[in-house]
Amino acid sequence: MPATAVFLAVLLIAAALAVSESAWAQQVSAAIIGKVVDPSEAPLAGAKVTATDVARGTVLTTETNIEGFYNLPRVPVGSYEVRVEMAGFQTAVRPPIELVLSQTTRLDFQLKLGQITQTIEVVGEPPLLSKDSSQLGVVIDSNTHESLPLATRNYVQLTLLVPGSVHPDPSAFRTE
């Protein structure tokens, strides 16, 4: 009887670890990365990068490393204004950008010399193509979900809207 109890305990622990491992792969956030440089394109170490959620007022901060790079991982989805400050340079501000699930947005800044009290608003959109990852993703919003007819009422059919997705023929899986 004790051997059976030990076996069941080991089996239960293995099952718990297997389930939790797949849960770690789920991402319910986005990320903001980038580089901060001075007018001569030299990296700025120690610049303060602040992302503020426009709707909720949540503030996320980080600093650039010695090579001028910064990383804000696990940012909740939403609309964010990003600000970069460093002593001896003018503050740079990007207008609000919209982050969606699993998106990594790259925002690079070039700070101009001046007082920290001077603020420069950087105008421009992030590039449509990401050079940082080969990830392909699409967000199917509620409007799309409600407006498209689904013959079988199977929401998984919406995955066929993603570019590059395929619908395999089930008869091809027969092994004879």
C-alpha positions, 0 to 999 in steps of 0.5 A, a space after each residue: 500500500 505505501 508503494 502505491 501512495 508514493 507512486 500516486 504522489 509522484 504522478 500527481 506532482 508530475 501532472 501538476 508540473 506539466 500543467 503549470 509548464 503550459 500555463 507559463 507559455 501563455 502571454 497576456 501582456 505586451 512589451 516595449 523595447 528600444 534604444 536611447 541615443 544622443 545627437 551623435 548616435 552615442 548610446 545614453 546609459 542611465 536615461 529614465 524611460 517611463 510608460 504611462 497607461 493613458 486610461 488607468 494612470 499606471 506608471 512603469 519605469 526603467 533605465 537604459 543600460 550601458 549600451 542605451 537599450 531599455 526593456 519594459 516586459 510584461 506591460 498590460 495591454 492598453 494605450 501608453 505614452 512613453 517619456 525619456 528623461 536624462 539630465 542635460 537633455 531635453 525630455 522626449 515624449 511619444 504620443 500614446 501608442 496602442 499595445 495588444 496581446 503579445 506585441 513587442 513594440 520598438 520605440 527608439 529615441 534620440 535626445 537633444 541637448 538642452 534642459 530637462 524642463 524642455 519637452 520635445 514631442 516625438 511624432 511618428 508611428 512605430 514601424 509596421 514590421 518588427 525587426 526584433 521578432 519573426 512572430 506573426 500575430 493577429 487580434 480578432 476583436 469582438 466586432 469581427 467575432 460578432 459580424 462574421 457568420 459561423 456556420 457551425 458556431 465554432 469560434 476556432 474557425 476564426 483562426 482561418 482569418 490569420 494570414 498563412 493559416 491553413 485548413 488541413 483536410 482530415 482525410 489526409 490524416 488516415 494511415 493505411 
